[in-house]
Amino acid sequence: MEAYRWKEAGAALARHVDWRNWPQSKQVEYLFSFGSPHALYEALGVDSALAQLFAACMAGRTFTKQGNVYRALQAISLKRTGLLHRPELAPNVAALTSRYAKRVREVADWKPKSNNVFRQLASLVRHLFDRYGNAPDWLIESWTRPTLAEDGVNLPDLTLHLGQGLSLRSFPRLPVPISKRLEHGMREAPAGCTFREALRYAQLAARDALAWWGVVMESRLGRAPLVDDAFWLSVVDFFVASPMVDPRHFGPVCDWIHQKRSVGIGAEPAQPGFTLKGRSMASVLAQTEQWHHGQARARRQSGGANLAGSSSWAGLPVDNFFAGPVRIKQLTTVEQLQNEGIAQHNCVATYLQSCRLGRCGIFSLTVDGTRGLTIEVTANRTVVQVRGKYNRWMTTQEHAWIIQWLSQARLVLSKHVGVGWD
């Protein structure tokens, strides 16, 4: 009988076509009035903001947890916020509602101080779960990003852990051991950092090498998973200890080392135990340069025969850019990658497998047909590398073109991408 009444109530409410004009609290009641998800999706449409909120918050929840979700959504609905009407934030709101029972304060005592829904969400998260108000800003802001887990770390759970006054290094699911000194550095990392960026910030701060942070994050060390950290930090130490070395060499050297350790160079097999111990900076730079030239020469001589597999791929779902003489176009064939690497004197052809697997996309910026920049975009729509010929940084004019493209293609530019002088 109870289920029948809920179903009848849902059917009656569904006949009201103006539910979008109702107060949010009534919309939440409406959301929970249907007898089944199928009936809800039929009435609201699966693409509606309310239906997506329901799907994110209720899927797989037990009856008890559904009650917590309902109470959380009702409490939020009484505030002047757009959080419940933003489909892109539905998973984030779901993460909040699923942890609502562990709140340290009530929503009723929270006042939004901004009209920006992302800032509202960050403010609400801190209010609900940060008992002492000292959780790092980058961690609180991580709730506003599409991915709530980074390097195997569940960031909402880490927020609740730190919010109770516990130490970061005592969190049970960290990808690498965190010392007391590293924890201090991570807590001091700037707002906007990812977990990996905050960790790298702390590691460099411990070495008094924060000037290298941007260069490190733009390199393989900033983009690859946290594996074999001790070795890669020894590469950082190698560079930091070398006087008057151009930081732009760090990324190419890391690519050479990765090739040497994981794949092998030429007829030489992979050397997993390779280290920089006993090597000079001059010899490392010379071997890196030799490898890059060798890659380009092999590509010219083989015509692509050394790159097995399909000669083309779909590419990332990212729009190209056309503005007068300026073109930014995704490279989606072996030949295009080879030609880009040869013309720009970089190792972009080594990204072939990552491009095929959809892990990243390589774009080329040209002006009147002349190559200017090689650009790497990750699968999460972030521009992580922008380099010109011989790995130079982009100029301010090129940066302006990149910014136009970001806006049109809905991309994000990593703060670690360098801009050089005109």
Secondary structure, 3 states (H helix, E strand, C coil): CHHHHHHHHHHHHHCCCCHHHCCHHHHHHHHCCCCCHHHHHHHHCCCCHHHHHHHHHHCCCCHHHHHHHHHHHHHHHCCCCCHHHCHHHHHHHHHHHHCHHHCCCCHHHCCCCCCCHHHHHHHHHHHHHCCCCCCCHHHHHHHHCCCCEECCEEHHHHHHHHHCCCCHHHCCCCCCCCCHHHHHHHHCCCCCCCHHHHHHHHHHHHCCCHHHHHHHHHCHHHHCCCCCHHHHHHHHHHHHCCCCCCHHHHHHHHHHHHHHHHHCCCCCCCCCCCCCCCCCHHHHHHHHHHHHHHHHHHHHHHCCCCCCCCCECCCCCCCCEEECCEEEEEECEHHHHHHHHHHHCCCHHHHHHHHHCCCEEEEEEEECCEEEEEEEEECCCEEEEEECHHHCCECHHHHHHHHHHHHHHCCEECCCCCECCC
